């Protein structure tokens, strides 16, 4: 907050970057900055996690613009020159992905598919 003294009175002015925003205002702010985000998205992320930091005033969530910008920028990818460039994984993401089992899908896993395969095999022998 900025304070200015004028003829014995003190005028308090909020700078835009310090004023907390409600969920709808946070959505408008993000959209104006080029990060399209609906209020419902902020509500969902506040519930399940992964959203921007917020404070509560009673039951009302309040977001600081600096926190909103930091969150939005953290969701952006690194600069790219082509859509064909592969995603660059962090070392931890690469390690976690390399530990996943590589299982081929079984096309005949459903009982009806197995039965059709058996019928085709029987017809091929006759």
C-alpha positions in Angstrom: 0.0 0.0 0.0 1.1 3.5 -0.8 0.4 6.3 1.7 0.5 9.9 0.8 0.1 12.9 3.2 -1.9 15.8 1.8 -2.7 18.8 4.1 -2.9 16.8 7.3 -4.8 13.8 5.8 -3.4 10.4 4.9 -4.6 8.9 1.6 -4.1 5.1 1.3 -4.0 3.7 -2.2 -3.7 0.0 -3.1 -1.5 -0.9 -6.0 -3.0 -3.4 -8.3 -0.3 -6.0 -7.6 -1.2 -6.0 -3.9 -5.0 -6.1 -4.0 -6.4 -9.6 -3.3 -8.9 -10.8 -5.9 -11.9 -13.1 -5.4 -12.2 -16.1 -7.6 -14.0 -14.4 -10.5 -11.6 -11.4 -10.3 -8.7 -13.9 -10.4 -10.1 -15.5 -13.5 -10.5 -12.1 -15.2 -7.0 -11.1 -14.2 -5.5 -14.3 -15.6 -7.5 -14.0 -18.8 -6.3 -10.4 -19.3 -2.7 -11.7 -18.9 -3.3 -14.3 -21.6 -3.7 -17.3 -19.3 -7.3 -18.4 -20.0 -8.7 -19.9 -16.8 -12.3 -20.2 -15.7 -13.5 -19.5 -12.1 -14.7 -23.1 -12.0 -11.2 -24.3 -12.8 -9.8 -22.3 -9.8 -12.5 -23.7 -7.6 -11.7 -27.3 -8.6 -8.0 -26.9 -8.2 -8.6 -25.3 -4.7 -10.4 -28.5 -3.8 -8.2 -31.1 -5.4 -4.9 -29.3 -5.3 -2.5 -28.0 -8.0 -3.9 -24.5 -8.2 -2.5 -21.1 -7.2 -2.0 -20.2 -3.6 -4.9 -18.4 -2.0 -5.9 -17.0 1.4 -9.4 -17.1 2.9 -11.4 -14.2 4.3 -14.2 -16.0 6.0 -15.4 -18.5 3.4 -14.2 -16.4 0.5 -10.9 -17.4 -1.2 -8.7 -14.5 -2.1 -5.8 -14.7 -4.6 -2.9 -12.3 -4.9 -2.0 -11.3 -8.5 1.7 -12.2 -8.0 0.7 -15.7 -6.8 -1.6 -16.1 -9.9 1.1 -15.1 -12.3 3.7 -17.4 -10.6 1.2 -20.3 -10.9 0.3 -19.6 -14.5 3.9 -19.3 -15.6 4.8 -22.6 -13.8 2.2 -24.4 -16.0 3.8 -23.1 -19.2 6.3 -25.2 -21.2 9.7 -24.1 -22.2 10.0 -22.1 -25.5 9.6 -24.1 -28.6 10.3 -23.5 -32.3 8.3 -26.4 -33.7 5.3 -28.5 -32.8 7.4 -31.6 -33.6 9.9 -30.9 -30.8 9.5 -33.5 -28.1 8.5 -32.6 -24.6 11.5 -32.2 -22.4 11.2 -34.1 -19.2 13.0 -33.3 -16.0 15.4 -35.9 -14.7 12.9 -37.0 -12.1 10.0 -37.3 -14.6 12.2 -39.3 -17.0 13.3 -41.6 -14.3 9.7 -42.2 -13.1 8.5 -42.8 -16.7 11.3 -45.2 -17.5 10.2 -47.4 -14.5 6.7 -47.9 -15.9 6.0 -51.4 -17.2 5.7 -51.7 -21.0 2.7 -54.0 -21.4 1.2 -54.6 -24.8 -2.6 -54.5 -24.9 -4.2 -57.9 -25.4 -6.7 -57.6 -28.3 -8.5 -60.8 -27.2 -9.0 -60.0 -23.6 -12.7 -59.7 -23.7 -14.7 -63.1 -23.7 -16.6 -62.2 -26.8 -13.4 -61.5 -28.7 -12.0 -64.8 -27.6 -15.1 -66.6 -28.8 -15.0 -64.9 -32.2 -11.3 -65.8 -32.6 -12.1 -69.5 -31.8 -14.9 -69.5 -34.4 -12.6 -68.0 -37.0 -10.0 -70.7 -36.2 -12.6 -73.5 -36.5 -13.8 -72.2 -39.8 -10.2 -72.0 -41.1 -9.6 -75.7 -40.4 -12.7 -77.0 -42.1 
